[in-house]
Amino acid sequence: MTASPRRRTTLREAYAVLDVLNGPRPDAQERRRRLLAIRYDGKPLGDHELQMRTEEPGEIEFAKEFGEAIAFGHLAVGARLNGDIVEMVSVSPPEPDLLVTLTDGRQVYVEVAQVTEEQSARASATIRTINKHIHNRAAADSTFERARQGRGLTFFFPDVPTSRETKPVADEMVAVFYATSFGTVDRRSFVRPESAVAPILNRLGVKYVVSPDGPTFLSAQLDANCFDPAESVDDLDKRLADKMSKVYAPGKPIWLALALNDLMQVPSLTMEALRARLPTTIGQFELVVIGTMEEAAVLSALSPDLIASKIRDSDSGASTRS
């Protein structure tokens, strides 16, 4: 049997899917507009196509090079540097990841890395496994697939199960789905699964919410309250030490982009922890940008004091360059 081709979608469309799943966050539309307008490899980021891993909303994949471009784009928006970018393209080792042309005519290399604390990485992998079990159930069980059409349930995990429990947890999510009276349930109110229906979910403190009619999904997500911002800072120290020890080909100035990729993080709390431990030197780098699309810290070797940390919050009211 020939496998069906995987569907493609643009980055702009992928963000629209995330809005359906999670709801748009305040002021996200303006930040997203600036991100999608950044030019990469000859066209705006928003016009580049992604490939769906499965038919599940949000299950997308892209090449490593494009992922690096997106990660730097997020940071550029958070630091309000996006207006300084004319074009960026991927390059091959020994050069850093991206070659970026700036509005002042200069070209700089950008080395990109992710900062993710270990507990979050493990938890995120567990959640992905649970959602994969749900997808496999829908693919194998046509009755379940038909029943969930036009219905959406999201389960929020303050703690994650063991690896042996991921399949039973997915089965319990399906059991909760079948036990839900969609005609009378209070939409968008958090509900605790009954222990008789879902004992593991109940023990873990999981809560779920039924979304309004329309989108079709049954998914697990991490609760943002189960993280330690200090652990992300520990990983930041490791990433900085690793990147500062590398030897790059001589030539153009080099920027370092460190994107927070902790899926359990509360960005404002993580950034507060990071500010308390910003490095006192940035070595061979002309600029180091650390953070998210919402907020980023900028360390510069171009300032009179050699190292200047400047937090450029996208909500600070600074003028927007697009």
C-alpha positions as CSV (number, residue, x, y, z in Angstrom):
1,M,0.0,0.0,0.0
2,T,1.4,3.4,-1.0
3,A,1.7,5.9,1.8
4,S,-0.3,9.0,1.3
5,P,1.8,12.2,0.7
6,R,2.2,14.4,3.8
7,R,0.4,17.7,3.5
8,R,2.4,20.9,3.2
9,T,1.5,24.3,4.7
10,T,3.2,27.6,5.0
11,L,4.7,29.0,8.2
12,R,1.9,31.6,8.2
13,E,-0.7,28.9,8.0
14,A,1.0,26.9,10.8
15,Y,0.7,29.9,13.1
16,A,-3.0,30.1,12.3
17,V,-3.3,26.5,13.4
18,L,-1.6,27.2,16.7
19,D,-4.2,30.0,17.2
20,V,-7.0,27.5,16.8
21,L,-5.3,25.1,19.3
22,N,-4.2,27.6,22.0
23,G,-5.9,30.9,21.2
24,P,-4.0,34.0,20.2
25,R,-1.9,35.7,23.0
26,P,-2.2,39.4,23.7
27,D,-0.1,41.5,21.2
28,A,1.0,38.3,19.4
29,Q,-0.3,39.4,16.1
30,E,2.1,42.3,15.7
31,R,5.1,40.2,16.7
32,R,4.1,37.5,14.3
33,R,3.6,40.0,11.5
34,R,7.2,41.2,12.0
35,L,8.5,37.6,12.2
36,L,6.8,36.4,9.0
37,A,8.1,39.4,7.1
38,I,11.8,38.7,7.7
39,R,13.3,37.6,4.4
40,Y,15.1,34.2,4.3
41,D,16.5,32.6,1.2
42,G,14.8,35.0,-1.2
43,K,11.3,35.3,0.3
44,P,9.6,36.1,3.6
45,L,9.6,33.4,6.3
46,G,5.8,33.3,6.2
47,D,5.8,32.1,2.6
48,H,8.1,29.1,3.2
49,E,6.4,25.8,3.2
50,L,6.5,23.3,6.1
51,Q,5.7,19.6,5.9
52,M,3.1,18.0,8.2
53,R,4.4,15.0,10.1
54,T,0.9,13.7,10.5
55,E,-2.6,15.0,10.0
56,E,-2.7,16.2,13.6
57,P,-2.8,20.0,14.0
58,G,0.5,21.4,14.9
59,E,2.5,18.3,14.0
60,I,5.0,19.9,11.6
61,E,8.6,19.4,10.6
62,F,11.1,21.4,8.7
63,A,14.8,21.2,7.8
64,K,17.4,22.0,10.4
65,E,18.5,25.1,8.4
66,F,15.0,26.5,8.3
67,G,14.5,25.8,12.0
68,E,17.6,27.9,12.7
69,A,16.2,30.7,10.6
70,I,12.9,30.6,12.5
71,A,14.7,30.6,15.9
72,F,16.8,33.6,15.0
73,G,13.7,35.3,13.6
74,H,12.0,34.9,16.9
75,L,14.9,36.4,18.8
76,A,15.2,39.3,16.3
77,V,11.6,40.2,16.9
78,G,12.0,39.9,20.7
79,A,15.0,42.2,20.6
80,R,13.5,44.5,17.9
81,L,16.3,43.7,15.5
82,N,14.1,42.5,12.8
83,G,14.0,45.9,11.1
84,D,17.8,45.7,10.7
85,I,17.6,42.6,8.6
86,V,17.5,42.8,4.8
87,E,18.0,39.1,4.1
88,M,19.4,35.9,5.7
89,V,20.6,32.7,4.1
90,S,21.9,29.4,5.5
91,V,25.6,28.6,5.2
92,S,27.7,25.5,5.7
93,P,30.4,24.7,8.3
94,P,32.9,25.9,9.2
95,E,30.9,29.1,9.0
96,P,28.2,29.7,11.5
97,D,24.5,28.8,10.7
98,L,23.3,32.0,9.0
99,L,24.7,34.8,6.9
100,V,22.6,38.0,7.6
101,T,22.7,41.2,5.5
102,L,21.9,44.3,7.5
103,T,20.3,47.6,6.5
104,D,23.6,49.4,7.0
105,G,25.2,47.2,4.3
106,R,27.2,45.0,6.7
107,Q,27.0,41.2,6.7
108,V,27.3,39.2,9.9
109,Y,27.3,35.5,10.7
110,V,24.8,34.2,13.2
111,E,25.4,31.0,15.2
112,V,22.0,29.6,16.5
113,A,21.5,27.3,19.5
114,Q,18.5,26.2,21.7
115,V,18.4,26.5,25.5
116,T,16.2,23.8,27.0
117,E,16.5,22.5,30.5
118,E,16.7,18.7,30.8
119,Q,13.4,18.2,32.8
120,S,11.5,20.1,30.2
121,A,13.1,18.2,27.3
122,R,12.2,14.9,28.9
123,A,8.6,16.0,29.7
124,S,8.2,17.4,26.1
125,A,9.3,14.0,24.7
126,T,6.7,12.2,26.9
127,I,3.9,14.5,25.8
128,R,4.8,13.9,22.1
129,T,4.7,10.2,22.7
130,I,1.2,10.5,24.3
131,N,0.0,12.5,21.3
132,K,1.5,9.9,18.9
133,H,-0.5,7.2,20.6
134,I,-3.7,9.2,20.1
135,H,-2.8,9.7,16.5
136,N,-2.2,6.0,16.1
137,R,-5.5,5.2,17.8
138,A,-7.4,7.5,15.4
139,A,-5.6,5.9,12.4
140,A,-6.5,2.4,13.5
141,D,-10.0,3.0,14.9
142,S,-12.4,4.5,12.4
143,T,-15.2,4.7,15.0
144,F,-13.1,6.8,17.3
145,E,-11.9,9.0,14.3
146,R,-15.5,9.6,13.2
147,A,-16.7,10.3,16.8
148,R,-14.1,13.0,17.4
149,Q,-14.8,15.0,14.3
150,G,-15.6,18.7,15.2
151,R,-14.7,18.1,18.8
152,G,-11.6,19.3,20.7
153,L,-10.2,18.3,24.1
154,T,-6.9,19.5,25.5
155,F,-5.4,17.8,28.6
156,F,-2.9,19.9,30.7
157,F,-0.2,17.9,32.5
158,P,1.3,19.5,35.7
159,D,3.4,16.3,36.0
160,V,4.2,13.7,33.4
161,P,3.7,9.9,33.5
162,T,6.5,7.3,33.3
163,S,7.4,6.0,29.9
164,R,5.5,2.8,30.6
165,E,2.3,4.9,31.3
166,T,2.2,6.8,28.1
167,K,0.0,4.3,26.3
168,P,-2.4,3.8,29.2
169,V,-2.6,7.6,29.6
170,A,-3.6,8.0,25.9
171,D,-6.2,5.3,26.4
172,E,-7.6,7.2,29.4
173,M,-7.8,10.4,27.4
174,V,-9.9,8.5,24.8
175,A,-12.1,7.1,27.7
176,V,-12.6,10.7,29.0
177,F,-13.6,11.7,25.5
178,Y,-16.2,9.0,25.3
179,A,-17.5,9.9,28.8
180,T,-17.9,13.6,27.9
181,S,-21.4,14.8,27.2
182,F,-20.6,17.3,24.4
183,G,-24.2,18.6,24.3
184,T,-24.2,19.9,27.9
185,V,-20.5,20.3,28.9
186,D,-19.3,23.7,30.0
187,R,-16.9,24.8,27.3
188,R,-13.5,26.3,28.2
189,S,-13.9,25.4,31.9
190,F,-11.1,23.2,33.4
191,V,-12.3,19.8,34.5
192,R,-10.5,17.1,36.6
193,P,-11.0,13.6,35.2
194,E,-12.9,11.2,37.4
195,S,-10.7,8.6,39.0
196,A,-13.1,5.8,38.0
197,V,-12.6,6.8,34.3
198,A,-9.0,7.9,34.3
199,P,-7.1,6.9,37.4
200,I,-3.6,7.8,36.1
201,L,-4.7,11.2,34.8
202,N,-6.5,11.9,38.1
203,R,-3.4,10.9,40.1
204,L,-1.2,13.2,38.0
205,G,-3.5,16.2,38.6
206,V,-4.3,16.5,35.0
207,K,-7.1,18.9,34.0
208,Y,-8.8,19.1,30.6
209,V,-10.8,21.7,28.7
210,V,-13.4,21.2,26.0
211,S,-13.0,23.6,23.2
212,P,-15.9,25.2,21.2
213,D,-17.3,23.2,18.3
214,G,-15.2,23.3,15.2
215,P,-11.6,22.1,15.4
216,T,-10.9,18.4,15.6
217,F,-8.2,17.4,18.1
218,L,-7.5,15.4,21.3
219,S,-4.2,16.4,22.6
220,A,-1.9,16.5,25.7
221,Q,0.0,19.7,26.6
222,L,2.4,20.6,29.4
223,D,1.1,22.8,32.2
224,A,3.3,25.9,32.3
225,N,3.4,25.8,36.1
226,C,5.7,22.7,36.3
227,F,9.0,24.2,35.5
228,D,12.0,25.7,37.2
229,P,13.4,28.8,35.5
230,A,16.8,28.3,37.2
231,E,17.3,25.0,35.2
232,S,17.0,26.9,31.9
233,V,19.7,29.3,33.2
234,D,22.0,26.3,34.0
235,D,21.6,25.1,30.4
236,L,22.3,28.7,29.1
237,D,25.6,28.6,30.9
238,K,26.5,25.3,29.2
239,R,25.5,26.6,25.7
240,L,27.5,29.8,26.2
241,A,30.6,27.9,27.3
242,D,30.3,25.5,24.4
243,K,29.8,28.2,21.8
244,M,32.6,30.4,23.2
245,S,35.0,27.5,23.0
246,K,34.4,26.9,19.3
247,V,36.7,28.2,16.6
248,Y,35.0,29.7,13.6
249,A,36.4,30.6,10.2
250,P,37.8,34.2,10.3
251,G,36.1,36.9,8.4
252,K,32.8,38.6,9.2
253,P,31.5,39.5,12.7
254,I,29.6,36.7,14.5
255,W,26.4,37.0,16.5
256,L,25.2,34.3,18.8
257,A,21.4,33.6,19.0
258,L,20.3,31.5,22.0
259,A,16.6,30.8,21.8
260,L,14.7,29.6,24.9
261,N,13.0,26.3,23.9
262,D,11.7,25.3,27.2
263,L,8.1,24.3,26.4
264,M,7.1,24.5,30.1
265,Q,8.5,27.9,30.7
266,V,6.8,31.1,31.7
267,P,8.9,33.4,29.6
268,S,8.8,36.4,31.9
269,L,10.0,34.3,34.9
270,T,12.7,32.6,32.8
271,M,14.0,36.0,31.6
272,E,14.0,37.3,35.1
273,A,16.2,34.4,36.2
274,L,18.4,34.9,33.1
275,R,19.0,38.6,33.8
276,A,20.3,37.8,37.2
277,R,23.0,35.6,35.6
278,L,23.9,37.3,32.4
279,P,27.6,36.7,31.5
280,T,30.3,39.3,32.0
281,T,32.0,38.5,28.7
282,I,30.9,37.4,25.3
283,G,34.3,36.4,23.9
284,Q,34.5,36.3,20.1
285,F,30.9,37.4,19.5
286,E,30.0,40.9,18.5
287,L,26.4,40.4,19.8
288,V,24.6,37.8,21.9
289,V,20.8,37.7,21.9
290,I,19.0,35.5,24.4
291,G,15.3,35.0,24.9
292,T,12.1,34.5,23.0
293,M,9.9,36.3,20.5
294,E,8.2,38.1,23.4
295,E,11.4,39.4,25.1
296,A,15.1,39.2,24.6
297,A,18.3,40.3,26.3
298,V,21.0,41.8,24.1
299,L,24.7,41.6,25.0
300,S,26.9,43.8,22.8
301,A,30.7,44.1,22.5
302,L,30.2,47.4,20.6
303,S,29.2,49.5,23.6
304,P,31.7,51.9,25.4
305,D,31.6,49.6,28.4
306,L,32.5,46.5,26.3
307,I,29.5,44.6,27.6
308,A,26.1,46.2,27.6
309,S,23.0,44.3,28.5
310,K,19.9,45.7,27.1
311,I,16.5,44.1,27.5
312,R,14.3,45.0,24.6
313,D,10.8,44.0,25.5
314,S,8.4,43.9,22.5
315,D,5.8,45.5,24.8
316,S,8.1,48.3,25.9
317,G,6.6,50.8,23.5
318,A,9.8,51.3,21.4
319,S,9.2,52.2,17.8
320,T,8.6,49.2,15.5
321,R,10.8,48.8,12.5
322,S,9.4,46.5,9.8
